[in-house]
Amino acid sequence: MLHIEIEPVWRFRKEGSPQAAIVMLGILNEIRQTGKLTSAASHANLSYRHVWNLIEQWSAFFGAPLVERQRGRGTTLTPFGEKLVWAGQRLEARLGPQLQNLAQELASEIKPFLHQQPSVIRVHASHGFAVSKLREMLDRLPALGVDLRYVSNQNSLVSLAQNACDLSGVHLPRGPLREQNIRSCLEWLDPREDRVISLVTREMGLMVKRGNPLNIHSLEDLVARNARFVNRDHDSGTRQVFNQLLELHGVNPSALHETQLEFTHAAVAAFVASNMADASFGVEAAARQFGLDFIPLLTEDYFFVCHRAFLDTLPMQHLLDLMKGEEFRDAIANLPGYSASNPGQISAVKDFFESMAAEPGGIVVPVPRPPKKTVAKRETKKETKKKVARR
């Protein structure tokens, strides 16, 4: 099966000579994590001598040392070496999902011209670590392809309603914010034709620098400490939930010292880890990935929605088998703050939302069966868009 990968490449120029830095950054990152040059050499599949020569060459190129070696303490990065590593982490976290979307668009354009095309599942989902793991497993199946586009919560449901995707990835918070978010979802769901597929739960909260130097433990503390806050983009479902939390706690969003907007959980975590912000809001897995402290605020359910008829297709059966398999459960168990929540279990829309209210951390919210006008409203929106297109 054809896969297209687009990766960011660093090049430093000095006196007209461009130098690619991807190998050097990987070596430095391994040294930062392990403190061992031997581990960095093994990770890069290079000899110890070659790795040390590379470090010396790059140090000479920059005119500044990248690492320090101390007897009995191993190898550590200099402040300049640390800065380079964190800059690389931010670049990957910020551009990675966007480049994946672009690569998927290119693959979709090329595949119709190729022979023996595999069955493809079109997935529109909010970016998350569990979805990435599932995509890695799907990519290994030769007879099944995945067209994964990272979009916001609301846009994924709109795509499903308009048959622009086969699976819509959605996340909903537990607790007092649940009811309003359920009602927002119901606007685009048809309880007669749509089905919900359970996936995972994940912990959401504040990400702060290691050791929590500003002593931040609540949303109110963000304002009281004048913490530099890196926020998610305005269309993000996580941004929507964060704004709802602020309103619930009586915190004015304009009172935050907002410094930057980013598009993924990993990107905001990398921003804090590189000391360009003091705090952010996102999943625990991103905080742990970048060595940050985490203050839990709520639990979210992440699930898929699809049309009932799609459940009987062979691609969907393959996907359900993966979701129910031991490999996926093990992968989720290794993600901090994530838990497999009956992955692959299929429910009717009404049954699923009502069961969510009874789970730990939930509240008893009456989830009425959406009236017919809800579906009619959706159809009206679709017809309006068709008319506009015809014009």
N, C-alpha and C positions, 0 to 999 in steps of 0.2 A: 504494500500500500504506500502511496505517495505521501510524504510528510514534508512540509516546508517550515524551516526555522529561520527566524530573523533575530539576530543578536546585536546588541550595541557593542561597538569596538572603540576602545580608547586609542588615540594616537597623540603622542607628544612631539612637537616639532622644535628643533634647535638647529639653527644654521642650515635650514632647508632640508634636514634629514628627519623624516617621520619615523617614529619608533612605536610599534604596537605594544601595549602594556598589559594585555590580557593575561599572559603567563605570569608576569611579575606580580600582578595583583592577586592571582590565585595563590602564589607562593607566600606572599605577605599575609594573606588571610589565614592560611594554615598555621603560620608561625604565631599569629595573634591568638589562635584558638588553642594551640598545643604547647607553644614555647619551645618547640623542637625543630631544628633545621632538618634532621633526618626524616621526620614525619612529613615536612613540606616537600622534600625530595621524592619520597615514596608516593605521595599524593599526586605529584606532577609527572610521575614516571621518568624522573631524571636522576642522574647520579648526584651524590652529595657535593662533589667538586664542581659540577656544572651549575648547580643551584647557587653555590657560594659565589662563583664567577659572575652569574647573572646579577646577584645582589650588588656586588662591587661595581659592575658596569653601570647599573642604574644609579647607584649612589654617585658615581663620577659624572653621569649624565646630568643629574639634578644639582650637583655640587653640594649635596647634603646627605648625611648617612640615613639609611632606611632601617637598620637594625642595630641592636647593641648586644654584645655577648659578654656575659659575666660568669666567672667561675662559680659553679655550684648553683647558678640560678637560670641556666639555659640561655635561650635567645629571646629577646623581646624587641618589639618595634619601637622606634623613636617616635616622638610626637608627630613628626612629618610623615613617617610610615603609617601611623594610625590614621592620619588625615586622608591619605591616599586610599586606604582600605575602605573607610566609611564613605568616601565620595563614590567609590565603585559600587558599594552596596546600595546607596541611594539611587544611583543611575539604573541599576538592574531592577530595583523594587518599583521605581517610578515608570520605567518604559516597558518592563517585561510584559504585563497584560495587554498593553496597547499594541506591542509588536506581535503578540500572539493573535490578536484580532486581525491585524493586517495580513499575517501569514495565512490565516484561515480564509480570508477573502480571496487571496491569490490562489490558494489550493482549490477553492470552489469554482474559480474561473477556468482553471486548467483541467480539472478532472473530467468534464464532459467530453474532452477530446481523447481521453485515454481508454484503452480496452480493459475489460474485466474490472469494472468499477465496483468497489465493495458497497454494501448497504451503509447508508449514512444516517446517523441520528443528529438532528439539528437541535442544539441546546443553547438557549439564551438564559444566562444566570448571573446573579450578583457574584462578584469575585470572592472566592473563599478557598481555604486550604483543603477542605474535604473534596470540593469539586475538582481541584487540581490533581489530587491523588486518584480520583476516579478516572479522570482524563488520561493519566499516565497508564493506567491499566487497560483502558479501551484502545489506546494506541498500539498495544501489543497483540491485539486480535486482528489477524489478516483479513477476515471476512467482514469486519465491522469497522466503519469509520465514524468519527465524531466531528461535527461542525460546531465548535464551541465559540460563542461570542459572549464576552463579558459586558453586561448591561445592568442597569439599575433594577431594583425590585419591580417597580411599576412598569417599566418598559418591557420586562420579560413577560409579564402577564398580558400586556397589550399585544406583544408578538404572538403569544399563544392564541389569543382571541381572534387574531387576524390570520391564523394559520401560517405565520412566518417562521415558526419553530415547532418542534415536536415535544420538547420538554422545557418547562419554565422553572428556573430555580428561584425560590423565595425564602426569605428569613423573617420570622416574626418574634418579637420579644414576649417573654412571660411577664406576669404581674400586671400592674395597673395600666400599662400601655397597650395591653393585648387587644382590648375591645376595639379601640379606634383603628388599629392596624388590620384587624380582621375585616371590619366593615369596608376599609379601603380595598382589600383584596376581593371581597364579594362583588364589587362593582364590575369586575372583569371576569368572574367565574360563572359558569353555567352548571348548577348542581346536578342537572340531569345528564350532562355529557362529559363533565370533567371529573377526573379522579386525582387523588393526592397520594404521593409515594413518599413514605418516611425516609429520612436519611440520617441526620445527626443533630445533636445539640451542641452549642458552643457558648463559652463564657465571654462576655463583653465587659469592658471596664476601662479605667484610666491607665495609660502607660506612662511611667515616669522614669527618670534616670536612676541607675542603680544606686541603692542606698537612700533614695527618696530625699535628696538634700533640702528640698523646699517643704518637706513634711506635708505633702498633699494626700488627703484621704477622702475628699468629697468634691462634688462639683462646686460647692461654695468656696472651697479652698483655692480653686483656680483663680477666682477673682480676688480673694483676700491676699494671696501671695503674688498677685500680678504675674502669674506664670505665662511664659511664652507658649502659646498653644498652636499646634499645627492641626488644621481641621481637614475633613474630607470634602470633596467637591460637592457642589450644591445638589446635584442629581442623585447622589449616593443614598441608598437605603439606610446605611449606617449613619450618615449625616442627619437623615430624617429622624431616626430614633434618638440620636443625641440631642437634637433640638427639642424633641418631646420630653426628654429627661430634664433638660434645662427648665422648661415650662413647668413641669411637675414639681421641681424644687424651688421655683420662684427665682431663677437666675436669669437675668437679662443677657441674651447672646451678645449684645453690643458691649457689654462690660468685659468680655473676654479680650485678652491681649493676643488676638489672632495674628499669626505671622506668615502663614503659608497655607495653600490648599493642595492636597495630594489625592491620587486616584485609587490607592489600595491601602489595605491594612499594613502591609510590609513597608510601603513608602513612608507612611507617617511614623512608623516605628524606627525606621532608619534615620529619619530626620531628627528624632529625639536622641537616638544613640550617638549621632555625630555632633551632639551638643549645639544644634542649631535651633532647638526648642526645648522646653522643660516638660511638656506633657502632650498627650493626645488621647484619643478614644478609639478603641478597636478590640480585636480578638486577642485572647491571652496567648495564642500560638505565635502571633507576630511579636509580642513583647518578649517572650522567651527566646525567640530566634535571634533577637538583637541584644540579649542580655539586659533587658529592662525589668524594673519592678512593675507589678501589676496589682491594681486595686479593683476587684470585681464589683460590678454594679448591677448586672442583670444576666439572665440566661436567655438565649435565643434558640428556637427550633428552625432548622434549615431543612427544607423539603422540596420535592419536585411536584409539578402539576402537569398532567397531560390529558388529552382527550381519551375517552373510554375506548374508542376503536383502536387507538394506537397500542394498547396493551397486548393485543393479539398478534402483533407483528413480530417477526423473527428477531430484528434488531433489538426490540424492547425486551424480549425474552432473554437475550444474551446479557443485556444491561442488568436486568433484575437478578440474574444468576451471579453476576459480579458483585452487586450490592449486598447480596445475602451471603457471599463467600467469606471464608476465614481470612483470606489475604487482605480484603478491604477492612475488615474489623481490626486486624492487627495494625494496619496502616493508621487507622483512626486512633487506636489506643496509644500510638506514639506521638500524637499531636496534643500538646498541652492545652487543656481547657476544652477539648473535644470529647464527645462520647457518642458511640454508635447508638442510635435510637430506633431500634427495629428496622434497620435499613432494608428497603425493598418491600415493606408492608404496604398494601394498597387499601385505601379507604375512600368512602364517599366524602364529598366536600363537607356536608353537614356533620357527619359522624366524626370526621377528623378534628374539626374546629371545636366541637363539644368535648371531645376527649382531651384536647389540649388544656381546657379549663380545669380539668380534674387532676392534672399532673402536678407534682411538687413545684411550688413557685408560681403556679397559676392562680387565677381567681375565677370564681363561678360567674361566668358571663353568659347570659342567654344569647344563643346564636340562632336567630330566627332563620327559617328557610327563606332564601331570597325570593321575593315576589316575582311574578312573571315580567313585571315592568323592568326589573333589573336586566334581564336578558334582552328585552326589547330595547332598553336604553343602549346596550352594547351594540345591538344590531343597527340602531339608528346611527351611532358613531361610525360604524363600518360603512354604511351606505353613504354617509356624508363624505367620507374620505374617498369613496369610489367616484362620487360625482365630481369632487374636486379634481381627481386624477383625470377624468374624462374631459374636463374643461381644458 
